[in-house]
Amino acid sequence: LPHNFWLFILFTAILLHLAAANDREKVGLVLFVLLAVPLIRGEIPGPPGIRYLFEIDFFRLISLVIFLPLLLQNAGKNSLSYIDETPDKLLYSYLILNLALILIASTITATLRIGFIYLLDIVIPYAVVSRSSSNFVSMRAAVASYVIGASVIAGIGFFESIKGWLLYSSLEDALGVVWGYGGYLKREENLRAIGSAGQAIPLGYAMATGFCLMLGLRHFFQSKILWWGGLTLLTLGMIAAYSRGPWVGAVAGLMVFLLSAPKAGANISRLSFAAVLIVPIMTLSPLGEKLFDAATVESGSFDYRQRVFEISTGVIMANPLFGAWDAVYSPAMQELKQGQGIIDIVNTYIAIGLRCGLVGLALFSGFFAVISIRLWKCVKYGGQDKGPNDIGRALLAALVCTLVTIATVSSITFVPVIYYLLAGLSVSYIRCCRSSTKKTKPNQAFTPQNGRHRDIATQFR
């Protein structure tokens, strides 16, 4: 409506402030509107001698308008509580390492700017979300909010695919800024939907995480038809992106969700039986033929990814501990330039290894590994109350989906935003489990032997 980027920023800031002022579940509000607008960025002009202060986009605006006031409001009570978890220490160590390496390779001004961006994009959102929920009701609200918002974008993505029309593609021209994403791209004559994500794989990843989280909400739908409808819509949105990485990630998440259930064997049997019935039917249908063609790895794509892995591994081993920020300009990496003149790393782990070596990669991977292990323990020893337990299983499934998918895509547009928020939600869930255990009486306290935790169900209801 504004047809001007800065008017858009102003009006959106006002709307976000008014919405947050009237919503108890502020994290849920953020997750609901998270995918509503593409992350188109504009440069905030700086004082004389500095071209610009930093780039602002929709999520950074959310961080400034909603997350920052929440952090300042709660930090006064006990600021040390934001660094008392092992994942906190791993994440902040990873970011500090990045800044130290940037300072060595660049200027103080650039380092300060990137440090501020880390605060807006990662530190403040993660800190607030990871400490936001004191009970499982808030956790359910946050998960459901993201699922509903993702379902809207799933419908848009499906529409884009079947109509051959990218609805957000003209937005950067209307707002008068250059984005760099949003172009038309086909796979096997099928338009790859991008929705608000700017690129097909980030859209597929957003839908895949929504799919995994939707699995954990089954017991909160009075109508199972409505739950199946929501799951189907998210699946269609994921299919519309025609991105194989998120498809594999979603399957991995589904398997983790089923295997983490109390009756894992029965779940796997049902899934296998359903696959035996559905796959032959899909194979004979036009949709199944399209999916099969899209799922088939083109030799060009496979060869390029293999070359990226082989060449990048060699470059990383040349600087194994801390990598090199200018590694992409090395003669070996220049061999990976594509027709557009760009080097597409297409692998978040490789990108981190190039940028900050095996030390940085270990800190990044350890951050998610510790959270996943603790989530697994919460789910495994968290009693038989299906509501809270399913939320934990869904978060674990979404994290596994993330760790699989980012091996096929760089951390662009919504990808890092979603996985850091997911990590924050998971830490919040773990803290809820720990808090609920402490509140029970000694004879009712949860133990792996008795397998019960009544207080969780009480709080959730």
C-alpha positions, 0 to 999 in steps of 0.5 A: 500500500505505501509504495515506498520502503520507508513508509512501509517501515514506519507503518509496520512499526506502528502496527507491530507496536499496537499489536504487541501492546494488546497481545499476551503471547508476544512470541506467538504474535511474532511467529504468526506474522514472521512469514508475512512479508519478504525480507527486503532490506533498505540501508539506513543512511549514516552521518557524514563519512559513513555511507549507512548505519545498517540495513533494516528489514521486516524481521529486524524491525520486529526485533527492534519493536517487539523483542528488544523491549521484552529483553530490556524489561526482563534483563533487569530481573536477572541478566545472568539468566540469559547465559546460564544454559550450555547452548547459550554459551556455544551460540555466543562463543560462535558469534564472538569467534565470527566477530574476532575473525571479521575484525582481523580481515576487515575494519572496525566499522564493518565489525561493529556493524556486523556485531549490531546485526548479530544482535538484531538477527540472532542474540536478541530474538534467541534470548527472548524466545528461549526465556519467553515461556514459563509453561506449556500453554505458552509453548503451544500458543507459539507453535500453533501461531507459527503453523497458522502463519505458515499455512497462509503462505503454503496456500499462497505458494500452492497458488503460485505454482498452479497459476505460474504467477509469483505474487511477491515478485514485483514488490521490490519495484513497488517499494523502490529498493533492490532485493536480489531475490524473487525471480522466476525459476522452473524445475521440469517445466514446473514453476517453483513457488517462493511465496514471501521467502524470496527463493524456493528452498527457503520456502520449502524449508519454512513449510517443512518446519511448519509440517513438523510442528503441525504433527505435535498439535494433533491432540489439540484439534477437536476435528481431526479432519481440520488437522489433516487439512492443515497438514495437507495444506502445508504439504502442498506448500512444500511440494509447490517449492519443488525443492528436494532438500526440504522434502528429505528434511520433512521425511527425516522430521516425520521419522523422528516424530514417529520414533520418539513416540511411546509406541514407535513400532506401531507408528512405523508399521502404520506409516509403512502400510500407508506408503504401500497403499499411497505410493502406487496410486501417486505413481500412476497419477499426473501429480505423482509423475511430476513429483517423481520428475522433480525428485530425480536429481539432475546430473548437473545439480548433483555434479555441482554440489559434489564439486562444491563439497570436494573443493570447499573441503580442500580449502577448509583443510588449508586453514582448518582451525579458523578458516578464512573470510576471503576463502571464496576468492581463492583460485580453487573456489573461483572454479565454482563460478556459475554462468551468473558469475556467482559461487553458490555454496548451497551448504550451510555447514560448508559456508561456516567451515570456509568462514570460521573453520572447524572450530566455528563449525563445531560450535555451531553444530554443538549448539544444535546437538546439545539442544537436540539431545536435551529435547530427546531426554525431555521427550523420552523421560517426560511421562505419558501426557500426550499434549506437552510430549507431542510439542517436544517431539514436534520441536525435535522433528523440526530441528532434525528437519533443519539440520538435514535441510541446511546441508542443501542451502546457504543460510539465506532469507528466512532460513537462519531466522527460522532455525534460531527461533526454533532453537530458542523455542526448544530451549524454552521447552527444556526449561519448562520441563525442568521447571515442572519437574521441580514443582512436583512433590518428591513422591510425584516427581518425574523419574525415568522409572515411574514415567509420569509427570502429572504437573505437565498435563495440568499446566498444559490444560 
